[in-house]
């Protein structure tokens, strides 16, 4: 989703005029102004009949849904936002309502937090001549990664699948928030047959953005799962774009993605450490990419702040150890680390050989 703060927007026909009262779930709202459109959606600033999270201003997304399949996408977005409600780096869900129209189509209202700072992409466009400093980039990226972490830490985890600068909004207090969860899903296992692979491929085509797709999404016949590591790849592309205002695979497309082949422009100059962070997220093999905890840990280290989340893998190890201690005291256990890529370290120096698992 993308919107601007401009007051000179051309309002398309069929939009609600200011002052229109509506009911969205358990909330009465009044249209304040039209904000933007995109796809089948019109977006408005509305006033609530009561404060929510300290404000009576919110955003209303009105979506014309042509069929049940598209309705499922909206259902996914609503369900995901409900599960993530209250996280500081995710656009907050307030309420929703769906209607089946006489035409056979559907109309969906989604009421959510108003991010008065607008979209990250619009902010980037104001800085075309004065690019972001590394400190600014890390501040933005830290919030985005934290928002993604709350998805990956769910049980079972959710993957966003469409992370990009266009899907980040800025709150009134300067917090960067992940939005647009219509493409989110659970882990997608590899297709075992040609038909299954084609079905996964079609779903990826409809719900993801080409320049942010990981190698396992571009070539589903590699028969690798689409999971959290696919989001890590997209975060690598997003961080590259924050630095250089282009994606790393813009010029050579799919072949470059499949081989994870890219280079860093000489300008603007950024540290080798942030380049290494990008490189480790853009490793061809998903098992070689760090998990979300390690990405955020590195970003927080570069910023000189404490990491706001705990290591979910460590939490799992503690849980398993507790289970064994309680229920399996008399059973000899041979401990070994599960080789799932969970603790792949982020290198702090150049290393031409594959790095081993951290201990």
Secondary structure as UniProt FT lines:
FT   TURN            13..14
FT   TURN            18..19
FT   STRAND          21..24
FT   TURN            25..26
FT   STRAND          27..38
FT   TURN            39..40
FT   STRAND          41..52
FT   TURN            53..54
FT   STRAND          55..65
FT   HELIX           68..84
FT   TURN            85..86
FT   TURN            88..89
FT   STRAND          93..100
FT   TURN            102..103
FT   STRAND          106..113
FT   TURN            116..117
FT   STRAND          118..119
FT   HELIX           120..125
FT   TURN            126..127
FT   HELIX           134..152
FT   HELIX           165..167
FT   STRAND          168..170
FT   TURN            172..173
FT   STRAND          176..178
FT   TURN            182..183
FT   HELIX           194..207
FT   HELIX           210..212
FT   HELIX           215..218
FT   HELIX           220..222
FT   HELIX           228..244
FT   TURN            248..252
FT   HELIX           253..259
FT   HELIX           272..281
FT   HELIX           286..288
FT   HELIX           292..303
FT   HELIX           312..327
FT   TURN            329..330
FT   TURN            342..343
//
